[in-house]
Amino acid sequence: MVKKNKNKEGEVRKNKISSKRTNSKNQKNQARKVKITSSKSVIENLENGMTLDDIENQKENNKKIQNLISVIIIVAGLFVGSLFVDVVQLVTKNGYSERALREAEVFELGDKTWVAYSEPAIEVDILVAEDEENCPTCNADEILTWMKKFIPTMVVSEVSESSKEGKALIEKYELNTIPSFVFDKKIQEASFFQEEQVQEIFDRRGNGLVLDSTALGIPVGRYLKTPEEKKGDIVIGKKDAQVKLVTFFDFQCSYSKIFYEAAKEARNEFNGDQLAMIYKNFPLDLQGQGISAALVGQCAYQQGRFEEMADLLFANQKQWSEAEDFKIFDQYALKIGLDKKQFDECVETESNKDLILESIEQGNKFGIAGTPASFIGKEFLNGIFQKEDIVETIKNKLE
C-alpha cells in the first residue's frame, strides 16, 4: 500500500513536470511563430523594395491611424452624450444647452421672457453724477429706457464721476458733461448705425464713440468744467479776472444780439479784476455770411476794435446777412476806422479762419447746439438772460 501511494505521488509529479514543460514549449513555439511572422513581413517588405526606415515609418503611421480612430470614437460618444443632455434639459426644463439657445428665438425662464437678436452685444459706459440727489437732471434712467428701443442689446455700466474709472473715462474721451455715453466700436455693426443721420450723432474719440447728447435733444445735467480760453479767443477785460463769462455766439443770431447787449450792460457793474468776458465764435450757418461776419469780428479784435464792430454787425444783421458778397464788410471796416490793408490781410489769412473752426469744434465737444450758450464757472446759461440775472450770477460766483 505504501509503495502504491509513492508511485501515485511520483506519477502526479511527473504529470505536473510534463505539463510545465508542455506549457513552456507552447509559449516558446508561439513566440517563435510571432518572430517568424514578423520576420516574414519584414522580408516581404524588403523584397518589395522598402527600406528599414520605410518599415519603421509605416509602423508609426499605423499607430497614428489607431489613435485617430480612438479619438473619433470618443468624440462621437461625447456628441451622442450632448444630444442626450439637450433632450433631458428641454424635457425637464432644468436648463438650456448652447445648442438649444442657438435654435431658439424666444424662450421663457422663470418670470422673464428672453428674445434672441441678430445684433451684437454693445457695451456702453455712462458717466453719472456722484451726488444725483443734488442734480435731478443728471439721472440717465429715462434716457436709457428710450435708447433701448433702438439699441436693445446694450450692456450698460454706470461709472461715477469721482471714481478712478470715472476720472480715467473723463480724461481718455475728453468728457465735459453728465451724463455722458461712451459706446464701444461694436455699435458700428448694428443695423441702425448704417443710417448716415445716425452716424452723425456719434463722435469718434480714440477706440470709442461718444454720443452727441444735444443732437438728440438730451439735456445736459451738469458740466464738468468751463470751456478753456484758447489762443485767439476774444477777451474783454483782464485774463486773470476772478470770474470769467464765456459765451459761444453767432453774429447772425437775434438771441445772441440780446444776450450780448445784456452782458455788456452787466459788465459795467464790475471792475476789471472781477470780471472778464470771453467770446467764442460759433456761427450756425457755415455756408452763408455768418462765418464771414465771424472772421470780420475776429480781425476787428486784432486791431482792438471788437466791440465797435460787434455793435455794427448786430445792429445791421438783416443788411449783411442778405448781401451776396464781402464788400459790405469792407464798408464796416472803414466806418469804424480799421487799417484797411491790415484788415484785408487778416481776412485772407488761413490761420484766422482756423481760429473760428477751432471754436466751433470746442463748442461741439461741450454739446453746444445753439446760441447764445454761456458759462460762468461751471454754471451753464442756455439762451438769453436779462442784465439782472447775469449780474446776480456773477456776484454769487464772486462771493
C-alpha positions as CSV (number, residue, x, y, z in Angstrom):
1,M,0.0,0.0,0.0
2,V,2.8,2.4,0.9
3,K,4.6,1.7,-2.4
4,K,1.4,2.3,-4.3
5,N,0.9,5.7,-2.8
6,K,4.5,6.5,-3.5
7,N,4.1,5.5,-7.1
8,K,0.9,7.6,-7.4
9,E,2.7,10.6,-5.9
10,G,5.5,10.1,-8.4
11,E,3.1,9.9,-11.3
12,V,1.5,13.2,-10.2
13,R,4.8,14.9,-10.0
14,K,5.7,13.6,-13.4
15,N,2.4,14.8,-14.8
16,K,3.0,18.3,-13.3
17,I,6.5,18.5,-14.6
18,S,5.3,17.2,-18.0
19,S,2.5,19.8,-18.0
20,K,5.0,22.6,-17.2
21,R,7.3,21.5,-19.9
22,T,4.4,21.4,-22.4
23,N,3.3,24.9,-21.5
24,S,6.8,26.2,-21.7
25,K,7.2,24.6,-25.1
26,N,3.9,26.1,-26.3
27,Q,4.9,29.6,-25.2
28,K,8.3,29.3,-26.9
29,N,6.6,28.0,-30.0
30,Q,4.1,30.9,-30.0
31,A,7.0,33.4,-29.5
32,R,8.8,31.7,-32.4
33,K,5.7,31.9,-34.6
34,V,5.4,35.7,-33.8
35,K,9.1,36.2,-34.6
36,I,8.9,34.2,-37.7
37,T,5.7,36.0,-38.8
38,S,7.3,39.4,-38.1
39,S,10.4,38.4,-39.8
40,K,8.4,37.2,-42.8
41,S,6.6,40.5,-43.1
42,V,9.8,42.4,-42.9
43,I,11.4,40.1,-45.5
44,E,8.4,40.6,-47.8
45,N,8.5,44.4,-47.4
46,L,12.2,44.3,-48.1
47,E,11.6,42.2,-51.2
48,N,9.0,44.8,-52.3
49,G,11.7,47.5,-52.3
50,M,11.1,49.1,-48.9
51,T,13.9,50.1,-46.6
52,L,14.1,49.6,-42.9
53,D,13.3,53.3,-42.4
54,D,10.2,52.9,-44.6
55,I,9.1,50.0,-42.5
56,E,9.5,52.0,-39.3
57,N,7.6,55.0,-40.7
58,Q,4.8,52.6,-41.7
59,K,4.6,51.3,-38.2
60,E,4.3,54.9,-36.9
61,N,1.6,55.7,-39.4
62,N,-0.3,52.6,-38.3
63,K,-0.1,53.8,-34.7
64,K,-1.4,57.3,-35.6
65,I,-4.3,55.8,-37.5
66,Q,-5.2,53.7,-34.5
67,N,-5.0,56.8,-32.2
68,L,-7.2,58.8,-34.6
69,I,-9.8,56.1,-34.6
70,S,-9.8,56.1,-30.8
71,V,-10.3,59.9,-30.8
72,I,-13.2,59.7,-33.3
73,I,-14.9,57.1,-31.1
74,I,-14.5,59.4,-28.1
75,V,-15.8,62.5,-29.9
76,A,-18.8,60.5,-31.3
77,G,-19.6,59.4,-27.7
78,L,-19.4,63.0,-26.4
79,F,-21.7,64.1,-29.3
80,V,-24.3,61.5,-28.5
81,G,-24.0,62.4,-24.9
82,S,-24.6,66.1,-25.6
83,L,-27.7,65.2,-27.6
84,F,-28.9,63.3,-24.6
85,V,-28.2,66.3,-22.4
86,D,-30.1,68.6,-24.8
87,V,-33.1,66.3,-24.8
88,V,-33.1,65.9,-21.0
89,Q,-32.8,69.7,-20.3
90,L,-35.6,70.6,-22.7
91,V,-37.9,67.8,-21.4
92,T,-37.2,68.6,-17.7
93,K,-37.0,72.4,-18.2
94,N,-34.0,72.2,-16.0
95,G,-31.8,74.5,-18.1
96,Y,-30.8,75.3,-21.7
97,S,-27.9,74.0,-23.6
98,E,-25.9,76.1,-26.0
99,R,-27.4,74.2,-28.9
100,A,-30.9,74.8,-27.8
101,L,-30.2,78.5,-27.2
102,R,-28.8,78.9,-30.8
103,E,-32.0,77.5,-32.3
104,A,-34.5,79.3,-30.0
105,E,-35.8,82.8,-30.9
106,V,-37.9,83.3,-27.8
107,F,-37.9,81.3,-24.6
108,E,-39.1,81.8,-21.0
109,L,-37.1,81.3,-17.9
110,G,-38.7,82.0,-14.6
111,D,-40.6,85.2,-14.7
112,K,-38.7,86.6,-17.7
113,T,-39.0,86.1,-21.5
114,W,-35.8,86.1,-23.4
115,V,-35.6,87.2,-27.0
116,A,-32.8,86.4,-29.5
117,Y,-31.3,89.3,-31.5
118,S,-29.0,89.1,-34.5
119,E,-27.4,92.3,-33.3
120,P,-24.1,92.2,-31.3
121,A,-24.0,92.9,-27.6
122,I,-22.9,96.6,-27.4
123,E,-21.1,97.8,-24.2
124,V,-21.8,101.4,-23.1
125,D,-20.2,103.3,-20.2
126,I,-22.4,106.0,-18.7
127,L,-20.7,108.7,-16.7
128,V,-23.1,109.6,-13.8
129,A,-23.0,112.2,-11.1
130,E,-21.6,111.3,-7.6
131,D,-24.5,113.2,-6.0
132,E,-27.5,112.6,-8.2
133,E,-29.8,113.8,-5.4
134,N,-28.4,117.3,-5.9
135,C,-28.6,117.0,-9.7
136,P,-32.0,115.6,-10.8
137,T,-31.2,116.3,-14.4
138,C,-28.1,114.1,-14.2
139,N,-30.1,110.9,-13.9
140,A,-29.9,108.8,-17.1
141,D,-32.6,106.2,-16.4
142,E,-35.3,107.8,-18.7
143,I,-32.8,108.3,-21.5
144,L,-31.6,104.7,-21.2
145,T,-35.2,103.4,-21.4
146,W,-35.7,105.4,-24.6
147,M,-32.4,104.4,-26.1
148,K,-33.0,100.7,-25.6
149,K,-35.9,100.9,-28.0
150,F,-33.4,101.5,-30.7
151,I,-30.4,99.6,-29.2
152,P,-31.9,96.7,-27.4
153,T,-28.6,94.8,-27.0
154,M,-26.9,97.5,-24.8
155,V,-24.9,96.2,-21.9
156,V,-24.8,99.2,-19.6
157,S,-22.2,100.1,-16.9
158,E,-22.6,103.2,-14.8
159,V,-19.4,104.9,-13.8
160,S,-19.3,107.5,-11.1
161,E,-17.5,110.8,-12.0
162,S,-15.4,110.7,-8.8
163,S,-14.3,107.0,-9.1
164,K,-10.9,106.0,-10.5
165,E,-12.6,104.6,-13.6
166,G,-14.7,107.7,-14.0
167,K,-11.7,110.0,-13.9
168,A,-9.9,107.8,-16.5
169,L,-13.0,107.9,-18.7
170,I,-13.2,111.7,-18.5
171,E,-9.6,112.1,-19.4
172,K,-9.5,109.5,-22.2
173,Y,-12.6,110.7,-24.0
174,E,-12.5,114.4,-23.1
175,L,-15.9,114.2,-21.5
176,N,-17.4,117.5,-20.4
177,T,-21.0,116.7,-19.4
178,I,-23.0,114.5,-17.1
179,P,-24.5,112.2,-18.2
180,S,-22.1,111.1,-21.0
181,F,-22.5,108.0,-23.1
182,V,-19.4,106.1,-24.4
183,F,-20.1,103.2,-26.8
184,D,-17.6,100.5,-27.8
185,K,-16.9,100.0,-31.5
186,K,-19.3,97.2,-31.9
187,I,-22.1,99.7,-32.2
188,Q,-20.9,100.2,-35.8
189,E,-22.0,96.6,-36.5
190,A,-25.6,97.4,-35.5
191,S,-28.1,97.8,-38.3
192,F,-29.5,101.1,-37.2
193,F,-25.9,102.6,-37.2
194,Q,-25.8,102.2,-41.0
195,E,-28.0,105.2,-41.5
196,E,-26.0,108.3,-42.3
197,Q,-28.0,110.5,-40.0
198,V,-27.4,108.2,-37.1
199,Q,-23.6,108.2,-37.6
200,E,-23.6,112.0,-37.3
201,I,-24.7,111.9,-33.7
202,F,-21.6,109.9,-32.6
203,D,-18.2,111.5,-32.2
204,R,-15.3,109.1,-32.7
205,R,-12.7,109.5,-29.9
206,G,-9.9,107.0,-29.5
207,N,-11.3,103.5,-29.5
208,G,-14.8,104.5,-28.6
209,L,-17.8,106.6,-29.8
210,V,-19.2,109.3,-27.7
211,L,-22.9,110.1,-28.1
212,D,-23.7,113.7,-29.0
213,S,-26.5,114.1,-26.5
214,T,-27.6,117.6,-27.6
215,A,-28.1,116.3,-31.2
216,L,-30.8,114.0,-29.7
217,G,-32.3,116.8,-27.6
218,I,-31.0,115.2,-24.4
219,P,-30.5,117.9,-21.8
220,V,-27.1,118.4,-20.1
221,G,-27.4,117.5,-16.4
222,R,-24.2,119.3,-15.4
223,Y,-21.0,120.5,-16.9
224,L,-17.7,119.2,-15.5
225,K,-15.7,122.3,-16.4
226,T,-15.7,125.6,-18.1
227,P,-14.5,125.8,-21.8
228,E,-10.9,126.8,-21.7
229,E,-9.6,130.0,-23.1
230,K,-7.8,129.4,-26.3
231,K,-5.2,131.4,-28.2
232,G,-7.1,133.9,-30.4
233,D,-10.2,134.0,-28.3
234,I,-11.8,137.4,-28.0
235,V,-11.2,138.6,-24.4
236,I,-12.7,141.8,-23.0
237,G,-11.1,142.5,-19.6
238,K,-8.2,141.1,-17.7
239,K,-7.3,137.4,-18.4
240,D,-6.7,136.8,-14.7
241,A,-10.0,138.2,-13.5
242,Q,-11.8,136.4,-10.7
243,V,-14.8,135.4,-12.8
244,K,-14.9,134.7,-16.5
245,L,-18.1,134.8,-18.6
246,V,-17.5,132.6,-21.6
247,T,-20.1,132.9,-24.4
248,F,-20.4,131.0,-27.7
249,F,-22.3,133.4,-30.1
250,D,-23.3,133.9,-33.7
251,F,-23.5,137.4,-35.2
252,Q,-26.4,136.2,-37.3
253,C,-28.4,135.0,-34.3
254,S,-31.0,137.5,-32.9
255,Y,-30.8,135.9,-29.5
256,S,-27.0,136.3,-29.4
257,K,-27.7,140.0,-30.0
258,I,-30.0,140.3,-27.0
259,F,-27.5,138.4,-24.7
260,Y,-24.6,140.4,-26.0
261,E,-26.3,143.7,-25.1
262,A,-27.4,142.5,-21.7
263,A,-23.9,141.1,-20.8
264,K,-22.3,144.4,-22.0
265,E,-24.5,146.3,-19.6
266,A,-23.8,143.8,-16.8
267,R,-20.1,144.3,-17.2
268,N,-20.4,147.9,-16.1
269,E,-21.3,146.7,-12.6
270,F,-17.9,145.2,-12.1
271,N,-14.3,146.3,-12.3
272,G,-11.6,144.7,-14.5
273,D,-10.2,142.5,-11.7
274,Q,-13.6,141.0,-11.0
275,L,-14.9,140.1,-14.5
276,A,-13.6,139.2,-17.9
277,M,-15.8,138.3,-20.9
278,I,-14.6,135.8,-23.4
279,Y,-16.4,135.5,-26.8
280,K,-16.1,132.4,-28.9
281,N,-17.4,132.4,-32.5
282,F,-20.0,129.7,-33.2
283,P,-21.7,130.5,-36.5
284,L,-24.5,128.1,-37.1
285,D,-24.6,128.6,-40.8
286,L,-21.2,127.7,-42.3
287,Q,-22.2,128.3,-45.9
288,G,-23.7,131.8,-45.6
289,Q,-22.5,135.1,-44.3
290,G,-22.3,134.0,-40.7
291,I,-18.8,132.7,-40.9
292,S,-17.7,135.8,-42.9
293,A,-19.1,138.0,-40.1
294,A,-17.2,135.9,-37.5
295,L,-14.0,136.4,-39.4
296,V,-14.6,140.2,-39.6
297,G,-15.2,140.4,-35.9
298,Q,-12.0,138.4,-35.2
299,C,-10.0,140.8,-37.4
300,A,-11.5,143.8,-35.8
301,Y,-10.4,142.4,-32.4
302,Q,-6.8,142.1,-33.6
303,Q,-6.9,145.9,-34.1
304,G,-8.6,146.5,-30.7
305,R,-12.0,147.4,-32.2
306,F,-14.1,144.3,-31.5
307,E,-17.0,145.9,-29.6
308,E,-17.3,148.7,-32.2
309,M,-17.6,146.0,-35.0
310,A,-19.9,143.8,-32.9
311,D,-22.2,146.7,-32.3
312,L,-22.3,147.4,-36.0
313,L,-22.8,143.8,-37.1
314,F,-25.6,143.1,-34.5
315,A,-27.3,146.4,-35.4
316,N,-27.3,145.5,-39.2
317,Q,-28.0,141.8,-39.1
318,K,-30.5,141.8,-41.9
319,Q,-28.5,144.0,-44.2
320,W,-25.3,142.0,-44.3
321,S,-27.0,138.6,-44.0
322,E,-28.8,139.2,-47.3
323,A,-25.7,140.6,-49.1
324,E,-24.3,138.5,-51.8
325,D,-20.6,139.4,-51.4
326,F,-18.0,140.5,-48.9
327,K,-18.0,144.2,-50.0
328,I,-20.4,145.3,-47.3
329,F,-17.9,144.2,-44.6
330,D,-15.2,146.3,-46.2
331,Q,-17.6,149.3,-45.7
332,Y,-18.0,148.4,-42.0
333,A,-14.2,148.2,-41.5
334,L,-13.7,151.7,-43.0
335,K,-16.7,153.0,-40.9
336,I,-15.1,152.1,-37.6
337,G,-11.6,153.2,-38.7
338,L,-9.8,149.9,-39.2
339,D,-6.5,149.8,-41.1
340,K,-7.8,148.5,-44.4
341,K,-4.6,146.8,-45.5
342,Q,-4.1,145.0,-42.2
343,F,-7.8,144.1,-42.3
344,D,-7.6,142.6,-45.8
345,E,-4.5,140.6,-44.9
346,C,-6.2,139.3,-41.7
347,V,-9.3,138.2,-43.6
348,E,-7.3,136.3,-46.2
349,T,-5.0,134.6,-43.6
350,E,-6.0,130.9,-43.2
351,S,-4.9,130.8,-39.5
352,N,-7.6,133.3,-38.6
353,K,-10.2,131.1,-40.4
354,D,-8.8,128.1,-38.4
355,L,-9.5,130.0,-35.1
356,I,-13.2,130.1,-35.9
357,L,-13.3,126.4,-36.8
358,E,-11.5,125.6,-33.6
359,S,-14.1,127.5,-31.6
360,I,-16.8,125.6,-33.4
361,E,-15.1,122.3,-32.6
362,Q,-14.7,123.2,-29.0
363,G,-18.4,124.1,-28.7
364,N,-19.4,120.8,-30.3
365,K,-17.4,118.9,-27.6
366,F,-19.3,120.8,-25.0
367,G,-22.6,119.8,-26.7
368,I,-23.4,123.3,-27.8
369,A,-26.3,123.1,-30.3
370,G,-27.5,126.7,-30.3
371,T,-26.5,130.3,-29.4
372,P,-26.0,132.0,-27.2
373,A,-24.5,129.4,-24.8
374,S,-22.7,130.9,-21.8
375,F,-20.7,129.6,-18.9
376,I,-20.0,131.4,-15.6
377,G,-17.6,128.9,-13.9
378,K,-19.2,125.5,-14.3
379,E,-22.7,127.0,-14.4
380,F,-24.3,126.9,-17.8
381,L,-26.6,129.7,-19.1
382,N,-28.5,128.5,-22.0
383,G,-30.2,131.1,-24.2
384,I,-30.9,134.7,-23.4
385,F,-30.8,136.3,-19.9
386,Q,-31.6,139.7,-18.6
387,K,-28.9,142.0,-17.3
388,E,-30.1,141.5,-13.7
389,D,-29.8,137.7,-13.9
390,I,-26.3,137.9,-15.3
391,V,-25.2,140.3,-12.5
392,E,-26.7,138.1,-9.8
393,T,-25.0,135.0,-11.1
394,I,-21.6,136.8,-11.3
395,K,-22.0,138.2,-7.8
396,N,-22.7,134.7,-6.4
397,K,-19.5,133.4,-8.0
398,L,-17.5,136.3,-6.5
399,E,-18.9,135.6,-3.1
